[in-house]
Amino acid sequence: MRIKWTNLLTPHQLKFNKFIEKPKPADNITSNAYGGVTIDSLKTKHGEYKIPKSYLMDSENTIKNVSITLNREQTGLVNLNMLPNSSIVFSHTIYKTVMVDLLH
């Protein structure tokens, strides 16, 4: 699975999580868990990241889906004549969930 980006003008954070279903054979019950990886910042305008196959494979558990989040936060100033000592934070997030069975 590859993640590609273009035209990033400011650094972004890339994060992906896998949703895992863990069987408990003794009780015939399943439990759910998340396993995540965060790449601190993408500083290149254009790029690509390949999620390793080993991240998507698990011999004991069932991986249901992978969620991908690309976000950034930027601090700016407000008109200081109107609001002295003020600032503003801009946040932008793109979120996508991919079902693992679609990846095979």
N, C-alpha and C positions, 0 to 999 in steps of 0.2 A: 504494500500500500504506500503510495507516494502522496505527499502534500506539497503543492507548488504554490508560490505566491509571486505577484508582480506589483510594481508601483507602490511599495511601502515607503512612505516618506519619513516616517519616524520609527524608532524601535518598537517591536511588538513582542509579546510573550506567546509562545506556542505551548499548549498543554493537551495531552491526550490521556484518556482513562479507558480501561476496559472493564466491562461489567461481567463478572464471573458468577456462575451458579455452581456451588459446591455441594455435591451429594454427601449425605451421611447414611451409609448403607445399613448401620445397625437399627436406626429408627425409621428408615425410608423417608427421611425429611431432607429438604434442600435448604441451603442458606445462600445468601447473596453477598458479594463483596465487590469492592472497586480496587483496582490497582492502577496507579497513575505515574506519569512521567511529565516533567516540566522542563522545557528548554527556556532558560532565563530570558534571552532576548534575541530576536532576529534583527540584525543591523544592516543586512543587505537589501537593496531595493528589489531585487529579483532573486529567487532561490527555490530550493527544493529540499525536502527532508524525506527520507525513506524510513518508515516504521519497520523494524526488523521482523522477519517471519517468526522468530522465536518469541516475540512479544504477543503474537496472535495465536500461538499454539500452547496447549497445556494438556498433558496426558491424563491428569486426574480430574480436571474440572471442565465445565462447558463454558466457553466464552460466548456470550450472547451478542454484545455490540461494543463498538468503540466510539467514544465521544471525542470530538476534536474542538478545541477552543482556541481562537486567535484573538488576543485583546491588547489594548494599549490604554495608558492613562497619561494625560498631559495636563500640567498646571499652567494657568495663565493669569493675567491680571485683569481686573475690572476697572472701569473708569474711576481713577482715584479721586477725582473731584466729586463724584456722586457718592461713592462708598469708600471712605478712607480705610486703609489697612485691610483691604479685602482681596480675595483671590477666588479663582474658580478652577474646578477640576473637570476636564473633559474625559469621558470614558467611552470606548468603542469596543464592542465584542461581537464576534461572529462565532456561531455555535452550530455544529453539525454532528448528527449521530449516524453511524454506518452499521448496519446489521452484518455480523461476521459471516453468516452463510452466503451473503452476496459477494464476499471477497474470494470465495473458492472457485 
